[in-house]
Amino acid sequence: MSAAAVEYPYQGPPQPSLLDEADRIADMLPGHRVEIIGGLITVTPPPDLPHAMVLTELMIPFLAAGLHGEESKVLQGVGLWLPTGPEDYAIPDLVVVDADIHEHLIENNCYDPVSFRLVLEVTSNNFNNDLRNKAVAYGEAKVPVYLIVNRKHGRVHVLTDPVSGGYDTHRVHAPGEQITLPETIGAEVTLDVSALLDAGRRPKKD
């Protein structure tokens, strides 16, 4: 006696995961930053020269404070695995992390948020992503300090006290102010708002 045939609905070819799609886009667009925030793939064009100038201006006081040493590191381009979605991750412009971060790799070259003391973004054309979506994501990840150099509006934002849905404290600093960051990052660091914003301005053409 032969077994009766069993019919199954056709499911079609397997769909690529968001991570697979993000990797495909990254391969297609060298130099672009591809991230998954809130279940959505975001693509940021390569940074301009003033963006790089701001990062250098920022690294100087962090390095001078001794944050790149045996206990912590100051790094660029490090992936942060996010709790906001099953495949969410971000690549902040600059981070201060525990020195043993290499022991906390999760997936896709991204690391556990527990290793991050500070994340920093310098805004580009998609500044709303830094001000809104990433504020929610980094707050959910419990990163203690989120710093934004807002080139669009000429301000520097310091977000602290992470809570569900973002940060409980959000201070906005204007040119002429000095910012002393929380010592929870591992050292006392003071930033000059005017110097950061001046570094981020595109030079005027003659």
C-alpha positions in Angstrom: 0.0 0.0 0.0 1.5 3.3 -1.1 1.4 6.4 1.1 -0.9 9.2 0.0 0.8 12.3 -1.4 0.8 15.3 1.0 0.5 18.8 -0.5 2.3 21.7 1.1 1.7 25.4 0.2 4.5 26.8 -1.9 6.5 29.2 0.3 8.7 30.6 -2.4 12.4 31.1 -2.2 13.8 32.0 1.3 13.9 35.7 1.9 17.2 37.3 2.9 17.4 38.6 6.5 17.9 42.2 7.2 21.5 41.5 8.1 22.0 39.8 4.7 20.4 42.8 2.9 22.5 45.3 4.9 25.6 43.4 4.0 24.6 43.4 0.3 24.0 47.2 0.4 27.4 47.7 2.1 29.1 45.7 -0.6 27.3 47.8 -3.3 28.1 51.1 -1.7 31.7 51.1 -0.4 32.4 53.9 2.1 28.7 54.2 3.1 27.7 53.4 6.7 24.9 50.9 6.7 22.9 50.3 10.0 19.7 48.7 11.1 17.8 51.0 13.5 14.3 50.0 14.7 14.1 47.3 12.1 14.9 49.7 9.2 18.0 49.7 7.2 19.6 53.2 7.1 22.4 54.3 4.8 24.7 57.2 5.4 27.0 58.6 2.7 30.7 58.8 3.3 31.5 61.7 5.7 32.8 65.0 4.4 36.1 66.6 5.5 34.5 68.9 8.2 32.9 65.7 9.7 36.4 64.2 10.1 37.7 67.5 11.5 35.1 67.4 14.3 36.1 63.8 15.2 39.8 64.8 15.5 38.9 67.8 17.5 36.9 65.5 19.9 39.6 62.8 20.1 42.2 65.2 21.4 40.6 65.9 24.9 39.6 62.2 25.2 43.1 61.1 24.6 44.6 63.8 26.8 42.3 62.6 29.6 43.9 59.2 29.4 40.8 57.4 28.2 42.7 55.4 25.6 44.7 53.2 27.9 44.6 50.0 30.0 41.0 50.5 31.2 39.2 52.1 28.3 39.6 52.8 24.6 38.6 55.7 22.3 37.6 54.2 18.9 35.9 54.9 15.6 33.7 52.7 13.5 32.8 50.1 16.2 29.5 48.3 15.8 27.0 48.4 18.7 24.4 45.6 18.9 21.1 47.1 19.8 18.1 45.6 21.8 15.5 47.5 19.7 15.1 44.7 17.2 16.4 41.1 16.5 18.9 42.4 13.9 19.4 46.0 15.0 22.9 47.5 15.2 24.5 50.9 14.9 28.0 52.1 14.1 28.6 55.4 16.0 31.1 57.9 14.8 33.1 57.7 18.0 32.9 55.6 21.2 34.5 55.3 24.6 34.4 51.6 25.6 35.9 49.3 28.2 39.3 48.0 27.2 38.1 44.4 27.2 35.4 45.1 24.6 36.9 42.3 22.4 35.5 39.8 24.8 31.9 41.0 24.2 31.5 40.4 20.5 27.9 39.4 19.7 27.3 39.2 15.9 28.1 41.0 12.7 31.2 42.7 14.1 29.0 44.3 16.7 29.5 44.3 20.5 27.4 44.2 23.6 26.2 47.6 24.8 27.5 46.8 28.3 31.0 47.7 27.0 30.1 51.2 25.9 30.6 54.2 28.2 29.8 56.9 25.6 28.6 57.0 22.0 29.0 60.1 19.8 27.5 61.1 16.5 28.4 64.1 14.2 25.3 64.9 12.2 25.3 64.6 8.4 22.3 65.1 6.0 20.1 62.6 7.9 20.5 64.5 11.2 17.0 63.5 12.4 18.2 59.9 12.6 20.9 61.0 15.1 18.6 63.2 17.1 15.6 60.9 17.3 15.9 57.3 16.3 19.4 56.8 17.6 18.6 58.6 20.9 15.9 56.0 21.4 18.1 53.1 20.4 21.1 54.1 22.5 18.8 54.8 25.5 17.3 51.4 25.2 20.8 49.9 25.0 21.6 51.7 28.3 24.6 53.5 27.0 25.3 56.0 29.8 26.2 59.1 27.7 25.2 60.0 24.1 26.9 63.1 22.6 25.6 64.7 19.4 27.5 67.4 17.5 24.6 69.0 15.7 26.1 70.8 12.7 22.7 71.5 11.2 21.5 73.7 14.1 24.9 74.7 15.6 24.4 73.0 19.0 26.0 70.1 21.0 23.6 67.8 22.8 24.5 65.7 25.8 22.0 62.9 26.7 22.4 61.1 30.0 20.4 58.8 32.3 19.2 56.2 29.8 15.6 55.0 30.2 13.1 53.0 28.1 12.5 55.0 24.9 15.5 57.3 25.2 17.2 59.4 27.8 15.8 61.1 30.9 18.3 64.1 30.7 18.9 66.0 27.5 21.0 69.2 27.7 21.6 71.4 24.6 24.7 73.6 24.6 25.3 76.7 22.4 28.6 78.2 21.1 30.6 79.8 23.8 29.8 77.2 26.4 32.1 74.6 27.9 30.8 71.1 28.5 32.1 68.9 31.3 31.1 65.3 30.6 30.0 62.9 33.3 33.0 61.2 35.0 31.2 57.9 34.5 33.1 57.7 31.1 36.2 57.2 33.1 37.8 60.7 33.4 37.0 64.3 33.5 36.7 65.7 29.9 35.7 69.3 29.0 34.7 70.2 25.5 34.6 73.6 23.8 31.3 73.9 21.9 32.6 76.7 19.6 35.7 74.7 18.7 33.6 71.7 17.7 31.1 73.6 15.7 33.8 75.6 13.9 35.6 72.4 12.9 32.3 71.1 11.5 31.6 74.1 9.2 32.3 73.7 5.5 34.7 76.5 4.3 33.0 79.1 2.2 34.1 79.2 -1.5 35.7 82.4 -2.7 
